Amino acid sequence: MPSAVHCAHPGMLRRRLLAAWLLAAGPLSRAAAQDSTAPLRLLVPPGPLQAPAQVLAEAAQAGLGDITVQPAPGRGSGSAGAVVAQSRPQDRMLLMGSLATHALQPWLCQPTGYDALTDFRPLLLMARVPHVLVVTPAAAQGMRNPFDLLRQLRQHPQSLRYASSGWGSLGHIAGALLQAGTGLRIAHLPFQGEQPAMAALLSGAVDMAFDALPAVLPLIRAGRLQALGVTSLLRSPLLPDVASLNDVTGNFNLGNWFGLFAPATLSAEEAGQYAQHFSAALQSPAARARLMAQGILPENLVLDDFARFVQSEHRKYGLLIQTHRIQPS
């Protein structure tokens, strides 16, 4: 197990973020601290989690009352975690946390203002989302699977370049793991975010990229990208004809995930009630259909099972980041 990385987690940062968010959110937030019937608020970090969070919130309202999905303060996903970690149960705040907030950022010395394992009570794993290695049709040159990719790299060493959304991103880690498992070199070009990385790929400035399945699925179906492999151990039901990269290198099992977290101060009884209602909402046919239309296959780990999953992911990515010397940008 890797040793802990001593990143900055100052309590002052938490208090400042919470105060700033309460001020920006206005009367609703101040009233919630005094009124337990105020709407439950689900804070969502910047990025693609807004849409699935909205689906879950709407499905759970029958059992939990009004739920508002609100973008987190600040620019980084860690700020959302800091606000929820510092909140009180009567503030009625939950976090849509993810691999980034609980297993990547804590190891990359990016100031988060919280402890990923002790400042939260995990409620529900909503989904696990593999990444897909994709190339443009022009760059594919007949490649259709991971074996074709290895053959191309052996015949033309260092001929391919892959984009990622930045140093320390899951796409960066996936590329490092593929190179370590095959002994082949692929040039890495980091960008400042997923959109610039995808734009570079579609324009032909880079040859390939690892990106989340929901993000690339429409482009694959439209023929604008060719999928070479998924980063999960098994094939995805949403891409049944696309092989796993694990077929060419052992222990290749990466992917984003996201789920609901409460502050650690929430009582076990309240956590159980939240988990019960959100789990039932997630399994409803309407919610499942809406999520699958977004390229998301729902999961259903709750409470202690989800907590053990988070702990496992935290250890796993800490080991990967240290072993492959992944550094943030």
Secondary structure, DSSP 8 states (H G I E B T S, - for coil): ----------HHHHHHHHHHHHHHH-HHHHHHTT-TTS-EEEEE-SSTTHHHHHHHHHHHHHHH--EEEEE-SSSSHHHHHHHHHH--GGG-EEEEEEHIIIIIGGGTT---SS-TTTSEEEEEEEEEE-EEEEE-HHHHTT--SHHHHHHHHHHSTT--EEEESSTTSHHHHHHHHHHHHH----EEEE-SSHHHHHHHHHHTSSSEEEEEHHHHHHHHHTTSSEEEEESSSS--TTSTTS-BGGGTSTT----EEEEEEEETTS-HHHHHHHHHHHHHHHTSHHHHHHHHHTT--EEEEEHHHHHHHHHHHHHHHHHHHHHTT----
